[in-house]
Amino acid sequence: MIQPPAIPGSELTDQDRVALETAKRLLNQPSFAMQLANTLGSPLERGLNALPKGLKSALHKISNKALRGCLSAAVGTCFNQPGHQASPVVHRVAAGLSGCIGGAFGLPALIVELPFSTSLMLRSIADIARSEGHSLGEADVQMECLAVFAYGGPSKRDDAAESAYWSARAALALTLREATAYLVGKQGLEAAAPVIIRLLGAISSRFGVVLSEQLLAKAVPILGMVAGATINVVFITHFQNVARAHFILRRLEIQYGAERVRAWFSDLPQNRGGARDVQHSPSGGS
């Protein structure tokens, strides 16, 4: 969908400035790997060092398959009511229960647990998009929900999640536009279409790094059920934060123009305070 031009002379309202500050704060959260290490500590590091060298490659293939398998399921299960309050805590509880099962049965259970938890996370992302005023019936919003997985990945240049977010958006912009143009007027998401395959490949290359960290942590036998649940909660919270920030920014870009929002965003001071659930009353939607 083509974004409308910014309103000439319009300035950021107090409410939208608070939303922009929230997006800035959420994008400056520590990386998933850092959060995981801070939560589980040295037992995780020792366990990961003891895992077979070939396991990481195998888990990366599993992660790609899970991402492809859940492509259309999550968005389709979310009622299309733009502005409806999201339920991140409910999704975290469900993710925790799923991780508990994975921790109880170890690595073999991941083949079953991973597609479920990935689909659950995508549904939570769609729920957040809807709460920020975006219509899940729009093809571009559906594609942006999927792209959040790439926006939450690591940056090769530095450790700043904010930097990784903007670089990932720039890298995926053309592929997202092509996928959106293909899907307009079609029913559902067609994972076999070449343009969708290209998009999934681009997302998987970034998402796979974070997901491999999650999977490798779950593969450590000594961690057990409690740690399995903790890993899933940290994992889904990480992407919920990225999704909240992304769809705030996307809403503001539609209202004010992308260049102006980016400039306002850059002018805000850095804030690395702890994340918390923030519900907004969007002034606009897509």
C-alpha positions as CSV (number, residue, x, y, z in Angstrom):
1,M,0.0,0.0,0.0
2,I,1.4,3.5,-0.9
3,Q,1.8,5.7,2.1
4,P,-0.1,9.0,2.0
5,P,2.1,12.2,1.9
6,A,2.9,13.9,5.2
7,I,0.7,16.7,6.2
8,P,2.5,20.0,5.3
9,G,3.6,21.8,8.5
10,S,2.3,19.1,10.8
11,E,4.3,18.7,14.0
12,L,4.6,15.7,16.3
13,T,1.9,15.7,19.0
14,D,2.7,15.1,22.6
15,Q,1.0,11.7,22.4
16,D,3.0,10.7,19.3
17,R,6.2,12.0,20.9
18,V,5.7,9.6,23.8
19,A,5.1,6.8,21.4
20,L,8.3,7.7,19.5
21,E,10.2,7.7,22.8
22,T,8.8,4.3,23.5
23,A,9.9,3.0,20.2
24,K,13.4,4.4,20.8
25,R,13.6,2.8,24.2
26,L,12.4,-0.6,23.0
27,L,14.9,-0.7,20.1
28,N,17.8,0.0,22.5
29,Q,17.1,-3.1,24.6
30,P,20.0,-5.6,24.9
31,S,20.2,-8.3,22.2
32,F,18.4,-11.6,22.7
33,A,21.7,-13.4,23.3
34,M,22.7,-10.9,26.0
35,Q,19.3,-11.1,27.7
36,L,19.5,-14.9,27.7
37,A,23.0,-14.9,29.1
38,N,22.0,-12.5,31.9
39,T,19.0,-14.6,32.7
40,L,20.5,-18.1,32.7
41,G,24.2,-17.3,33.4
42,S,27.2,-19.5,33.3
43,P,25.4,-22.9,33.2
44,L,24.1,-22.0,29.7
45,E,27.6,-21.0,28.5
46,R,29.2,-24.2,29.8
47,G,26.4,-26.3,28.2
48,L,26.7,-24.6,24.8
49,N,30.4,-25.2,24.7
50,A,29.8,-29.0,25.2
51,L,27.3,-29.3,22.3
52,P,28.4,-31.1,19.0
53,K,29.8,-28.7,16.4
54,G,27.4,-29.8,13.7
55,L,24.3,-29.2,15.8
56,K,24.1,-25.4,15.1
57,S,23.9,-26.0,11.4
58,A,21.2,-28.6,11.8
59,L,19.2,-26.4,14.0
60,H,19.5,-23.5,11.5
61,K,17.8,-25.7,8.9
62,I,15.0,-26.6,11.3
63,S,14.5,-22.9,12.0
64,N,14.1,-22.1,8.3
65,K,11.5,-24.9,7.9
66,A,9.6,-23.6,10.9
67,L,9.5,-20.1,9.6
68,R,8.1,-21.3,6.2
69,G,5.6,-23.6,7.8
70,C,3.9,-20.9,10.0
71,L,3.8,-18.2,7.3
72,S,0.0,-17.9,6.9
73,A,-1.3,-19.4,10.1
74,A,-0.7,-16.7,12.7
75,V,-2.1,-13.6,10.9
76,G,-5.2,-15.5,10.0
77,T,-6.1,-16.3,13.6
78,C,-6.0,-12.6,14.7
79,F,-9.3,-10.7,14.6
80,N,-8.9,-7.7,12.2
81,Q,-9.9,-4.9,14.6
82,P,-7.3,-2.1,14.2
83,G,-6.7,-0.4,17.6
84,H,-7.9,-3.3,19.7
85,Q,-5.6,-3.8,22.7
86,A,-2.9,-6.4,22.4
87,S,-2.4,-9.3,24.8
88,P,1.4,-9.8,25.1
89,V,1.2,-11.4,28.5
90,V,-1.2,-14.1,27.3
91,H,1.2,-15.0,24.5
92,R,4.2,-15.0,26.9
93,V,2.3,-17.5,29.1
94,A,1.6,-19.7,26.2
95,A,5.2,-19.5,25.0
96,G,6.4,-20.4,28.5
97,L,4.2,-23.5,28.6
98,S,5.5,-24.5,25.2
99,G,9.0,-24.0,26.3
100,C,8.3,-26.1,29.5
101,I,7.3,-29.0,27.3
102,G,10.4,-28.6,25.1
103,G,12.6,-28.5,28.2
104,A,11.0,-31.6,29.6
105,F,11.6,-33.8,26.6
106,G,14.9,-32.2,25.4
107,L,16.2,-31.7,21.8
108,P,13.8,-34.3,20.1
109,A,10.8,-32.3,21.2
110,L,12.0,-29.1,19.5
111,I,11.0,-30.5,16.1
112,V,7.3,-30.3,17.3
113,E,7.7,-27.4,19.7
114,L,9.5,-25.0,17.4
115,P,6.8,-24.6,14.7
116,F,4.2,-24.0,17.4
117,S,6.2,-21.4,19.3
118,T,7.3,-19.6,16.1
119,S,3.7,-19.4,14.9
120,L,2.6,-18.2,18.4
121,M,5.2,-15.5,18.2
122,L,4.1,-14.4,14.8
123,R,0.5,-14.2,16.0
124,S,1.6,-12.0,18.9
125,I,3.4,-9.7,16.4
126,A,0.2,-9.5,14.4
127,D,-1.7,-8.7,17.6
128,I,0.6,-5.9,18.3
129,A,0.4,-4.5,14.8
130,R,-3.4,-4.5,15.1
131,S,-3.2,-2.7,18.5
132,E,-1.2,0.1,16.8
133,G,-4.0,0.7,14.3
134,H,-2.8,-1.4,11.4
135,S,-5.3,-3.5,9.4
136,L,-4.3,-7.2,9.2
137,G,-6.4,-7.4,6.0
138,E,-3.7,-5.4,4.2
139,A,-1.0,-7.4,2.4
140,D,1.7,-4.9,3.4
141,V,0.9,-5.3,7.1
142,Q,1.0,-9.1,6.8
143,M,4.4,-8.9,5.2
144,E,5.6,-6.4,7.8
145,C,4.5,-8.8,10.6
146,L,6.7,-11.5,9.1
147,A,9.6,-9.0,8.6
148,V,9.7,-8.3,12.3
149,F,11.7,-11.5,12.7
150,A,14.5,-9.9,10.6
151,Y,14.3,-6.6,12.4
152,G,15.1,-8.3,15.7
153,G,18.3,-9.9,14.5
154,P,21.9,-8.9,15.3
155,S,23.9,-6.1,13.6
156,K,27.2,-7.1,12.0
157,R,28.5,-3.6,12.5
158,D,27.9,-3.2,16.3
159,D,25.8,-4.4,19.2
160,A,23.1,-1.7,18.9
161,A,19.7,-3.2,18.3
162,E,18.6,0.2,17.0
163,S,21.3,0.1,14.3
164,A,20.4,-3.4,13.4
165,Y,16.7,-2.4,13.0
166,W,17.3,0.4,10.5
167,S,19.8,-1.5,8.5
168,A,17.5,-4.5,8.3
169,R,14.6,-2.3,7.1
170,A,16.8,-0.8,4.4
171,A,17.9,-4.2,3.3
172,L,14.4,-5.7,3.1
173,A,12.6,-2.7,1.6
174,L,12.6,-3.7,-2.0
175,T,11.9,-7.4,-1.3
176,L,9.0,-6.4,0.9
177,R,7.5,-4.1,-1.8
178,E,7.7,-6.9,-4.4
179,A,6.1,-9.4,-2.1
180,T,3.3,-7.0,-1.2
181,A,2.6,-6.1,-4.8
182,Y,2.4,-9.8,-5.6
183,L,-0.1,-10.5,-2.8
184,V,-2.4,-7.6,-3.4
185,G,-5.8,-9.1,-4.5
186,K,-4.8,-12.7,-3.6
187,Q,-6.3,-14.8,-0.9
188,G,-3.8,-15.6,1.8
189,L,-0.1,-16.0,1.8
190,E,1.4,-18.3,-0.9
191,A,4.7,-19.7,0.5
192,A,5.6,-21.4,-2.8
193,A,5.6,-18.2,-4.9
194,P,9.2,-17.1,-6.0
195,V,8.8,-13.6,-4.6
196,I,7.7,-15.0,-1.2
197,I,10.6,-17.5,-1.2
198,R,13.0,-14.7,-1.8
199,L,11.5,-12.8,1.1
200,L,11.6,-15.8,3.4
201,G,15.2,-16.4,2.5
202,A,16.1,-12.8,3.4
203,I,14.3,-13.0,6.7
204,S,15.6,-16.5,7.6
205,S,19.2,-15.3,7.1
206,R,18.7,-12.9,10.0
207,F,16.1,-14.6,12.1
208,G,18.0,-17.9,12.0
209,V,20.9,-16.4,14.0
210,V,18.7,-15.5,16.9
211,L,16.6,-18.6,16.6
212,S,19.7,-20.8,16.6
213,E,20.7,-19.2,19.9
214,Q,17.3,-20.1,21.4
215,L,17.5,-23.6,20.0
216,L,21.0,-24.3,21.2
217,A,20.1,-23.1,24.7
218,K,17.1,-25.5,24.8
219,A,19.4,-28.3,23.6
220,V,21.4,-28.1,26.8
221,P,20.1,-31.1,28.8
222,I,20.9,-29.6,32.3
223,L,18.6,-26.7,31.9
224,G,15.3,-28.6,32.1
225,M,11.7,-27.4,32.1
226,V,12.0,-24.2,34.1
227,A,14.8,-22.9,31.9
228,G,13.0,-24.0,28.7
229,A,10.0,-21.9,29.7
230,T,12.3,-19.0,30.6
231,I,14.1,-19.1,27.3
232,N,10.8,-19.0,25.4
233,V,9.5,-16.0,27.5
234,V,12.7,-14.1,26.9
235,F,12.5,-15.0,23.2
236,I,9.0,-13.9,22.6
237,T,9.4,-10.7,24.8
238,H,12.4,-9.7,22.6
239,F,10.4,-9.9,19.4
240,Q,7.3,-8.3,21.0
241,N,9.4,-5.3,21.9
242,V,10.8,-5.1,18.4
243,A,7.2,-5.4,17.0
244,R,5.9,-2.7,19.2
245,A,8.6,-0.3,18.2
246,H,8.3,-1.2,14.5
247,F,4.5,-0.7,14.3
248,I,4.7,2.6,16.3
249,L,7.2,3.9,13.8
250,R,5.3,2.6,10.8
251,R,2.1,4.3,12.1
252,L,3.9,7.6,12.6
253,E,5.6,7.3,9.2
254,I,2.2,7.0,7.5
255,Q,1.0,10.1,9.3
256,Y,4.0,12.4,9.2
257,G,6.3,10.9,6.5
258,A,9.2,8.5,6.9
259,E,12.0,11.0,6.6
260,R,10.6,13.3,9.3
261,V,9.9,10.5,11.7
262,R,13.5,9.2,11.2
263,A,14.9,12.6,11.9
264,W,12.8,13.0,15.0
265,F,13.8,9.5,16.1
266,S,17.5,10.4,15.7
267,D,17.1,13.6,17.7
268,L,15.8,11.7,20.7
269,P,18.3,10.9,23.5
270,Q,19.4,7.4,24.0
271,N,17.5,5.5,26.6
272,R,18.4,2.0,27.6
273,G,15.9,1.6,30.4
274,G,14.0,-1.6,30.9
275,A,11.2,-2.6,28.6
276,R,7.6,-2.6,29.7
277,D,4.3,-3.3,28.0
278,V,2.9,0.0,26.6
279,Q,-0.5,0.2,25.1
280,H,-1.3,3.2,22.8
281,S,-4.4,4.8,21.4
282,P,-3.2,5.2,17.8
283,S,-4.1,8.4,16.1
284,G,-3.9,6.7,12.7
285,G,-3.7,3.3,11.1
286,S,-3.1,1.6,7.8
